[in-house]
Amino acid sequence: MRDYEPYYTEDGSIGLYSHAEKDVFHSKFGALTEAWEKFIIPSKIEEILNNKNKIDVLDICYGIGYNTKALMTFVINKNYKIIKNKNIFQRIKMFVTIRTNKFTKKEKRLSSHNEAIYDNKIIGDDLPMVNIDCLDINEELLKLSPLFKRIKTPAEIYHEIVPDIFDCFESYYKIRDIFVNIASHFSPKNKKDIRALLELRFKKMHIDKEYKINPIVNYILINKFSEIFGKDYIDENIEKILHERWTKRFFAKSLIKYAKFNQFWGYNLSSGCNLSAFLHNIYYHHLSKRNKNINFRTAESLFNINFYINDARKSILRINKLYDCIFLDAFTYTKAPQLWSVEFIAELTKRLRDDGVILTYSNSAQIRNTFLENNLYVGKIYNSKNNSFNGTIASKDKNKIDYPLNNYEIGLCNTKAGIPYHDPNLAFDNKDIIELREYEFKHSELMSSSKYMKLRSLKDENE
């Protein structure tokens, strides 16, 4: 029996609940929101793409892929106009090809010359290439990841019905609250035991438009999985999960239909003569109106996505390249200590470019000290929307850290709370890693975190 259970998070995206750990895989406030605010925005992807035409990203613990999907969405949306223009150009090019017999030799030569200039200098140079390597041990979740859907919260529905221009009137808020309270009674509910833990509240949650996953992303991922697994993609086990009474409501029917069609008769198996017809069906029967004019193959060609399905410690040793961004989104360090050890972070550091960054959701003194142990500059991730610090960023380049740790936070890293995990040869099991740290903690002469906080508190009062 699988260990996880899907649940709704407060921004309408899907999270996972672990029965074994009795904990959630994603933030209950919004799995998708967390991906944007703790990984995509603080990584300054836009700045990197403005300076480079190629970017390499490592997504550790892909899970159901929110970090990768958010990254792909950002890249597609940023280059939407260029992709659209290339699509228009290719249609013109096709029309010219059909009428080529009516051209003179001189016209053919000029046409060919102009196509080469436009295609190579304007289109080719402007579109980036994004390489994404995804590490995860759960093949089942990988296969399911592009099939999950997102629902609209009552607050979102109200905002669509009533424009924000009316929010200057007091009645706007009164009507909104009445609408949301009534609609929340009809909103999807989590399973009773999960709901008790999460205390789901859809009433006030409203996800930003730019956070929504571009519909084309899931189709690109489905194509990739169809390529990797072939006819074993939607196997009996996946089929069963997709149609279980409790879980089937978390998946999008259109995506499932596309995955099955693509698995047996799809994109990679299409001959040249019927490929255009196949893509036509994607545009008009599966993608949203906003994306109907996007050249699907052009958008897909922006990404080179690789999946490593194994223990991340083994996978990282197989990789011999450098990254601009590393998303460390492993399960909490008390549950998956093998992915937070000094030795594992050392392997990530070796694969980090001099101006690259490692990002994680953790604020722990232990994790921050693990980065410091690897001679990285360490800072905090600032969330401008709620004016708070959420997560940690590390880099070899001091200039990449906008909000460095203050003296208090560095001092906390030097207490017993900052004692890191060790995993010699990346071969210990979880129990051994935890026991090793407990032994070091017990015999350490470092100050306890509680004593340190008390002394700092007294010092601040005296000052």
N, C-alpha and C positions, 0 to 999 in steps of 0.2 A: 504493500500500500504506500502511496506517495506521502511524503512528509508535510507538504505544503497545502494551503487552502487559499484561494483568491478571496479578496475582500475589497470593498469600495473605500477609497480614501476621500478626504473632504473636498478635493478639487475635481472629483468625478473619475479620476484615473484608478487603475487597479493596482493593488498591492498584494503581498503574499504573507500569510501567517504560518509560522512553523509550529506544528504540534509538538515536535520533539523538544524544541527550545522554549516553547510557550512564549514566543515573542514575534514581532513583526519584522519583515524584511525591509519595509519602506516606512517613511514617515506617515503617520496617520493623517497629518494635515494636508498631504498631497504628494504622492510619489512623483508625479510629473513636475510639480512646482519645485520639489527638492532637487531634481536633476538640473533644472535651469539655474537655480539660485546658488547651488553649492558646487556646481561643476562647470557648466557652459559659460555663464556670465563672468565668474571670477577668473576663468582661464584666459579671458580676453582673446577669444578665437578671431574676432573681427580684426583686431590689431595684427595678429599673426598672418591672417590671410591678406592683409594690406601690404605686408612686407615680403611675403613668400607666396609662390604659386603652388607650393606643395606643403602639406602638413601631415605629420605622423602622430597618431593618437593610440594609446594603449588603454583599453577599458578592462579593468580587473574586476571580476565577478559581474559579468554581463547580466545575469539574472533574466529579467524579461525585457531588458534592453533600453530602458528609459534614457540613460546617458547617451548611448549611441544614437537613438532615434532623435533626441533633442539636438545633438550635434549635426546630424544629417539634415534635419529641418532647418536649422540656422543657415547651413551652407546653401541649400536649395532656395530658400527665401531670399537670401542675400544676392544670389545670382539669377533670380527669377527673370529679370528683363533680358539678360544676355541669353539665357536658355530659350526664352520665347522668341527672341530675334533670330537665333540660330534655327529654330523650328521654321520660322517664316522663310528664311533664306533657303533652307533645304526644300521647302515646297516649291519655291521659285525655281530652284535648281532642277527639281524633278520635272516641272513644266517645260523648262528649257530643253531638257534631255528628250522629252517626248517630241518636241518640235524641231529637234536638231537637223533633221533631213531637209528642212526648208531654209536653213541658213547657208550663206556663202562660206567659203573656206576662211575668208578674212573675219567674218562675224564669229565663226566657231572659235578661231584662235583668240580673238579679243574676249569672248565670253569665258573661255577656259582660263585665260590670264586673270580676269577680274575675279573669278571664283576662287582661285588660289590665293590672291591677295586678301580677299574678304575672309575666307575660311581660316587661313593661317594667322594673319596679323591681327584681325579684329576679334574673331571668335576664339581661336585656339589659345592665344596668349592671355585672354581675360578669364577663362574658366580655370578654377583651381583643381588640384588633384588631392583627394583626401584618403589617406591610408589608415584604416582602423583595424587594429588587432584586438580581438575579444577573447578573454580567458574565462572559462567557466567549466565546472565539473559535471553539471547536470544537463545531459543531452535533451532530456524531455522538456525542460523549460526553454531551451534554445528553440526547439521546434515550435513551441506554443507562442513564443514571444511576439511574433508579428500578427497573431490572430486575436489578441485581446482588444477590446473596444474601450472607449471612454464615454461616459454618460454626461448629460448636461445637468448641472445642479439647478434647483429652483431659482436661486439668485441670478444665475446666468440667463435662464429663460425670461425672467422679468426684465433684465437689462436689454434683451433682444426685442421685447415687446414695447417697452417704454424707453425712449432715448434718454441719454444722460443729461441732455440739455434741460430737462425738467427737474434735475436734482437741486435746483436753487429754491424750489418751493417746498414748504413744510409738508404739504399733503403727499408729495412724492414718497417720502420716507414712511409715512403712515400706511399708504396703500401698498408700498413694497413689502413692509413687514407683514401685513395681513395676507398678501398673496403668497409670500414665502412660507409662512406658518401653515397655511392650508396645503400648499404644494408639497411640503416636506412630509406630510402624512402619506402621500402617494409615491414618494421617492423610493428607490430600491433600498432594501435593508440587508445588512450583513447577517450572517448566521448568529444565533443567539449568543453562543459563548464568545465569539469574536467581537460581536457588537458590545458586549459588556466590557471587554478590554479596551476597545477603541473609543467608545462613547462618541460614535459618529454624529457630526453635526453638519448637515448640508446648508443650514439656514443662511449663514452669512458668507459662505465661501463663493468666490468668483475668480476663476482663473483668467489671467491676462491672455489676450488674443495671441501674442507672440509666443506664448508657451505651448500652444496647441500643436500637436504633431501634424506635419504636412502629410495628407493622405497617401501621397506617392511613396513615402518612406517604407510603409509596411509591404507594399508590392515589390519594392526593390529587395527587401529582406526575404520575402517569400521566394523570389527568383533565386536568391543566393542559396537558400536552404534546399530548394528543388535541385539545384546544381550539385550541392554537397551530398545529399542523401538519396537523390534519384527517386525511385519508386518506393523507397523505404521512409520517405518523409512523413506522410500521413499514414502511419502503420496502425495496427489493431489497437495498441495501447493509447495512442494519441486520439484515435477515433472514439474510443470509449470515454476519454476525458471530455472531449468536445460535446458529447451528447448525454453526459450525466445530468440528472434532473437539477442538481444544485449548481453545477459549474457552467452549464451551457449558456446561461444568461450573461456570462462575462465575456463571451466571444462574439465577434461580428460575423454574421452569416455570409455576407458578401466576400469577406476575406477567406473564409473557409472554402467557399465555392471556387474562388479563384485559385487557391492553393491546390485543390483537388484537380481542377482542370489543368493547371500548369504542370502538375506532377506527371500526368499521363499524356497530355496533348499540347503542352505549353510552349513557352517562349523558346527554350533551348532545343526543342524537338521540331519546331516549325521550319518548314522549307522556305526558301526565298520567296516563292510565289504566294504563299499564304501568310507570311509574317506580317505584312502591312495590315491585313484583315484582322489578325490576332491582336495587334496593337490598337487598332481602331476599336475593338470591343472593350479593351481595357479603358481607353479614354472615355467612352460614352456609357459604359455600363458599370464601371467600378470606381473611377476617380470622380472627385467633386468637380462642380462647374468651374471652380477657380483654376483647376489644373488640366482642363480638357485640351487647352492649346499648348501645354508643355510637351516638348519632345521627350517621350519617356526614356528612350535609349540614351539621349544626351544627358539627362539628369542621372540616370543609372551609371553612366560612364564617369561621373565625378568621383565615384567611390570605389576603392579596392578594399573589400572587407574580408578578413580572415578570422576563422574561429579555431581556437585551441581547446578541445574538450578533454580535460585532464586536470589533475591536481595542479593548481597555478604554480606551485613551486617547481614542478617538473617542466611545465610549459615555458616558464620564463627562462630556463636554462637552454631551451631550444631556439630562443629568439636572439638573433645577432644583429640588432639595428638600434638606432637612436630615435627618441621620441621628443616631440614638442610638448605634449601634454600626456600625463598619466592620471587616469581617474581610478583612485583606490577606493572602491565601493564595496569592500568585503563586509561580511556579517560582523557584528560588533566584536571587538577584540577579546572579550571574555568568552565568546562562543567559537571564534575562529582564530585563535592566537597564532597559528602557523603563518597567517598572512599579515601579521603585524610585528614580526620579529626583527631584530637588528639585522640579521643575515638576509632576510627576504627584502627588506628595504634597501640593503646594500646592493642587491641585484638590480633593483629598480633604479638606483642612483647611477649604476654603471651604464644603464640604457637611457639615461636622461641627457638631452643636449645641454650645452653650457647655459643656454638661455631658456631652457625648458622648465616646466613646473609640474609638481605632483600635488594633486588636490584630494582631500578627503573630508567627509562630514564630521569626523571626530574632533572634539575639543579637549580630549584627555591629555593630562600632563604626561602620562606614560607614552602616548603616541607621539606627542611633540618632542619628547626627549629622545625617542627612537630616531627621529629625523635629525636632531642635533648630534646624536652619536655618529651619524653618517656624514658629519661636517656640512650639513645643508643649512641655508638660512631659512628661518621658520617665521611664519606670520599667521594672521587671522584672516578669515574671509568675512568681509563686511557686506551685510544685506541692507541696501539703501531703502528698500520698501518698508521694512519695519525697524530700521535704525538699530540693528543689533549685529553681533558677531556670531556666525554660525559656520563652524568648520575650520580647517587648517590648510595652509598652502606652504609648500617648501620648494626651494630652488637652489641651484649652484650660484645663481646671479642675485646679488643683494638688491639690485634695482627692480627685480620682479616682485619684491615684497612691499606692498603698499602700506600694510599695517603690521609692523614687526611686533613680536611679543614684548610686553613691558617688563620692568624689573620684577614685579610681583609674579608674573607668569613664568619667567625664567627661573626665579627662586623656587617656585612650586615644582618645576621640572627636576630640581636638584634635591628634592625630598624623597622619601620612600615611595611616594605616589608615582614618581617618575621612573622607577626601576623598570627597565624594558624586558620584553620576552627575548629569550635566546633559543635558537633552533640550529644547533651545530650540523653542518652538512645538509641542511634543509631536509632532515629525515626523521625528526622526532614526531610522535603523535601528539595530539592536543593535550592529553593528560600529562605527559612527560614535560611538555613546555610550561604548563601551568605550575606543576610541582617544582620545577627548577626555579621559577621566579619566586614561588612561595618560600623556598629554602633561602634564597638570596635576601628576600624581604625580611625574613626572621632573623638573619645573622648580620644585617646591615647596620652600620653605625650612623646612617643618615638620619636626619630629623624627620619625625612623622609629619604628614601634611597638616593634621589637626593642630599640632603644636606650632608649626610654621604660621598658619593662618591666625592663630591666637596672638602670637608675638607681633605679627604685622598689624593686627587690629589695634593692639596696645600702642605700637609705635605711631600709627596714624592718629590716634586720639591725643597723644602727647604733642604731636606736631601741630 
